[in-house]
Amino acid sequence: MTAHDYLWQARRLKGKIAAGEEQLAVLQETITQINSITYTDIKSKSPRRDPLGDLIANTADEIIACEAALAANLKLLKEITMAIYNVADSEYRAVLRAYYIDELTWPEIAVKRGYKRQRIYDARDAALAMVVVPIPVWTILD
């Protein structure tokens, strides 16, 4: 994986994290609504089935899965952010942060930093060369 591909994940992760947080809020609201339901509100055709219990269990499973995905995405975003902050040169670090974390375009960063267009691309290339991309564990084990 190239440094650009690795850092580019941050832009997608921010959207995934926001969507995950929204989904978690909806699921938590669902649990709140379920708690207000009484057994007489639900009539089961099967005396062995507990529809309210099933609903609670399914919603709880969804919450657990959502929290796990959210935690994994937050962990990866933190890892990517740390890779940017580990770039030794502060100018290059600022350029990477502006693009991958703050989601500015390269021309916007050039204007903000007072660079000519070619200078921002040179800074980008030099900055990406300084990024250390972690090697996935499964690659090491092969």
N, C-alpha and C positions, 0 to 999 in steps of 0.2 A: 504494500500500500504506500502510495506517495505521501509526502507531507501535506500536500494540498488536499488529497482525498481524505486523509485522517482529520485534518482541521475542518474541512467542509461539513463533516458530520455535525458540528456544533450548530450550524444554521438549521439543520433538519431537527435536531434534538430539541431545540427551544420550542418548536411547534408541537412536537410530540409530548413534551412535558406539559405544555399548556393544555393540550387536549386531554391528557391523562388526569390532570388536576380537575378539569371540568367533569370528566367521567366519574371520578372519585366523589365529587360533590353530589352528583346526581344519585349515585349508589348510596351514599350516606343519607340523603334525603329519603330515598326509598326505604331504608331501614327505619328511619323515624316514622314514616307513614305506616309501615308494617306493624310497628310497636303499638300503634293506636287502634289496630284492628283487633276485634275480639273473635273468639272461636264461633260465636253465633252469627257473625257477619259472613262466614264462609260455610257453605253447605257442601259437604263432600258426598259424592255418590257411593264411595267405597268407605266402609267403616274402618278399614285398615290403613287408609291413606290419611296423612296429616298435611293438607295443602298449605296451611300456614307455616308449618315446620319446614316443608319443602321450599317454600318461597324464601324463608329466612336463610336456610342453608345455601340455596343457590345464590342469593344476593351476597352472603358472606364470602362464598367462594370467589365471586366476581370482584369483591373488594380486595381480597387477598391477592388475586392475580394482578389487579390494577396497581396496587401498592408495590408489588414486586417489580413490575415493568417500570413504574415511575422511579423506584430506587435505582434500578439498573441504568436508566437514562440519565438520572442526576449524577450517578457515579462516573459515567462516561463523559458527561459534560465537564465535570470537575477535572477529570484526567486530561481532557483536551485543553482546558483553561490553564492547567499547570504546565503543559507542554509549551504553551505560548509564553507563560511567565518564566520559564526556564531558559528562554533565549537570552543570551548574555547582553546583547546590544539593546539599549533602551529604545532607540529609534525604530529598530526592526520589530521589537516587541509591540510598540505602539501601533505600527502599521498592521501587524497581524491581528491585534485585538480589534482595531477599527473595522477590519474586513470580516473576520470570522465570528467575533462576539457581538460587536455593535451593528453588524450587517450593513455597513456603508459600502458603496461601490468604489472601485479603484479611482475613478475620476473625482468622486466626492472626497476621498482621502487626500488626493493630490491638492485639491483646493484648500482643504482644512489645514494641511501641513505646509502649504506654500511651495509645493513641488511642481516642476514641469511634468508633463504627462510621462515622458520616458523615465524620469527619475523615480516615479512611484513604482513602475514595473521593475526597474533595476533593484529597488529596495525590496520589493516583494520577492524577487528571485533569490536575493542574498538572504533574506529572512527565512524563507522556506528551507534553504540549505542548512540553516542552523537548528531546525526543529528535529528533535529526536522522537521518532515514531516508535512506540513500544512494540515489542514483538509479542504476538499472541502466544499464550501458554501452549496451545495445541501445536504451534509451529515448532516450539522448542522440544516438545515430546516426540515429534516424528522422527 
